[in-house]
Structure formats: structure tokens, C-alpha cells
Amino acid sequence: MSESSGRGDRSKQALEVYASADDQTRQVIERELDRVDALDNREVDLNARGLNYGIVVTLAFLASCVFLIASGHGVEGTILGVIFIVALMSIFVVGRK
């Protein structure tokens, strides 16, 4: 038996339990489902917030590199830019594992 058919059996069993439950048990099940749904929504919101902060930090570093190079501090701006690019690459490599 494959794993996906095992999940289907569990879903059918859960639906049968819900269908045969009394009102109080159904309310408990619905509250738990609402709680799980709220946790999932919170996780999605936190992930979106993290992505937004990442974009802000990335743009701030890029702007500071451009500002340093444009104001005559080419070496410092280049060093900061290289460190920034290496840090981004390391984040992507670590994130894939």
C-alpha cells in the first residue's frame, strides 16, 4: 500500500469520526481546526514579513555601496559590496540544504 493511500484512509476515518460525533465533539473539532488554521496563517505572515525585511536590508546595503563608491570611497564601497554578495550567496547555499 502506498503512502498516499494511507493518507486517504486517514482522511476517510477522520470524516467518519466527525460525521458520527455529537454536537459537543464537533465543536471541539471545529475549534481545533480553527486553531490550526490560525497557526498556519501566522506562519505565512511571518514568512512574508521576513521576506520584506530581507528586501529592505538588501536595498540598504546596495544603496550604501553605491553611495560609498559615488562619494569617492571606491575601495570601501567595493569591499562592502563583495562582502554583501558573499553573504547573500552563503545564505542561499545554506538555505538549500
C-alpha positions in Angstrom: 0.0 0.0 0.0 1.4 3.4 -0.9 1.8 6.3 1.4 -0.8 8.4 -0.4 -3.5 5.8 0.0 -2.7 5.7 3.7 -3.4 9.4 3.9 -6.7 8.9 2.1 -7.7 6.2 4.6 -6.9 8.5 7.5 -8.9 11.3 5.9 -11.9 9.0 5.5 -11.6 7.8 9.0 -11.4 11.4 10.3 -14.5 12.3 8.3 -16.4 9.3 9.6 -15.5 10.2 13.2 -16.7 13.8 12.5 -19.9 12.6 10.9 -20.7 10.2 13.8 -19.7 12.7 16.5 -22.2 14.6 18.7 -22.5 18.4 18.7 -20.1 19.0 21.5 -17.4 16.9 19.9 -17.9 18.6 16.6 -17.5 22.0 18.3 -14.2 20.8 19.8 -13.0 19.5 16.4 -14.0 22.8 14.7 -12.2 24.9 17.3 -9.1 22.8 16.9 -9.3 23.2 13.1 -9.7 26.9 13.5 -6.7 27.0 15.8 -4.5 25.0 13.3 -5.7 27.3 10.5 -4.8 30.4 12.6 -1.3 28.9 13.2 -0.8 28.3 9.5 -1.9 31.9 8.7 0.5 33.2 11.3 3.4 31.2 9.8 2.6 32.6 6.3 2.5 36.1 7.7 5.9 35.7 9.5 7.4 34.3 6.3 6.1 37.2 4.3 7.4 39.6 6.9 10.9 38.0 6.8 11.0 38.3 3.1 10.1 42.0 3.3 12.8 42.7 5.9 15.3 40.8 3.7 14.4 43.1 0.7 14.8 46.2 2.9 18.2 45.1 4.2 19.4 44.1 0.7 18.4 47.5 -0.7 20.0 49.3 2.2 23.3 47.5 1.6 23.2 48.2 -2.1 22.4 51.8 -1.5 25.3 52.2 0.9 27.7 50.5 -1.6 26.6 52.9 -4.3 26.8 55.9 -2.0 30.3 55.0 -0.9 31.6 54.4 -4.4 29.9 57.6 -5.7 31.3 59.7 -2.9 34.9 58.7 -3.7 35.3 55.8 -1.4 35.7 53.2 -4.1 37.7 50.7 -2.2 35.4 50.7 0.9 32.3 50.5 -1.3 33.7 47.7 -3.3 34.8 45.7 -0.2 31.4 46.2 1.4 29.7 45.1 -1.9 31.9 42.0 -2.1 31.2 41.0 1.5 27.5 41.6 0.9 27.5 39.4 -2.3 29.4 36.6 -0.5 26.9 36.8 2.4 23.9 36.5 0.1 25.4 33.6 -1.7 26.1 31.8 1.6 22.5 32.4 2.7 21.2 30.8 -0.5 23.6 27.8 -0.2 22.7 27.2 3.5 19.0 27.6 2.6 19.1 24.9 0.0 20.4 22.2 2.4 
